[in-house]
Amino acid sequence: MRREDLEACRHTGKLIRAAIYLRKSRAEEHMSLEETLGRHLKELTEYAQKYGYLIDEADIYKEVVSG
């Protein structure tokens, strides 16, 4: 979606459907998987609410094994 389209949606109050992809990076090895993904989900959910994105539970993806 183009920036202009996003701005138009925000001005009309229309929510924009989006997804969240959660993963744990090597830099976060000192944290548990649940702790890391929980923190990421909280931050991304707050961002989505602030900027008018609609996140359905079915559109939250978790990567638990990488590499």
C-alpha positions in Angstrom: 0.0 0.0 0.0 1.3 3.4 -0.9 2.0 6.1 1.7 -0.8 8.2 0.3 -3.3 5.4 0.6 -2.2 4.8 4.2 -2.7 8.4 5.1 -6.1 8.5 3.4 -7.2 5.5 5.5 -5.9 7.1 8.7 -7.8 10.4 8.0 -11.1 8.6 7.4 -10.6 6.3 10.5 -10.5 3.2 8.3 -8.4 0.4 9.9 -5.7 -1.2 7.8 -5.4 -4.9 8.0 -1.9 -6.1 8.8 0.0 -9.1 10.3 2.6 -9.5 13.0 5.6 -11.7 12.6 7.4 -12.5 15.9 10.9 -14.0 16.1 13.8 -14.2 18.6 17.1 -12.8 17.4 20.5 -14.0 18.5 21.0 -10.7 20.3 18.2 -11.7 22.7 19.6 -15.1 23.7 19.8 -13.9 27.3 16.0 -13.7 27.4 13.5 -16.7 27.3 11.5 -17.3 24.2 8.2 -16.4 26.0 9.7 -13.2 27.4 11.1 -12.1 24.0 8.0 -12.8 22.0 5.7 -11.4 24.6 7.7 -8.1 24.7 7.6 -7.9 20.9 3.9 -8.7 20.7 3.1 -6.0 23.3 5.2 -3.3 21.4 3.9 -4.2 18.0 0.3 -4.3 19.2 0.6 -0.9 20.8 2.2 0.4 17.5 -0.7 -1.1 15.5 -3.3 0.5 17.7 -1.6 3.9 17.7 -1.3 4.0 13.8 -4.7 2.4 12.9 -3.7 -1.2 11.9 -6.1 -4.1 12.5 -4.4 -7.2 13.7 -6.4 -10.4 13.8 -5.2 -13.2 16.1 -4.9 -15.5 13.0 -2.4 -13.0 11.5 0.1 -13.3 14.3 3.0 -15.5 13.3 5.7 -16.8 15.6 9.1 -18.2 14.6 10.2 -20.4 17.4 13.1 -22.1 15.6 15.5 -20.4 13.3 18.6 -21.1 11.6 
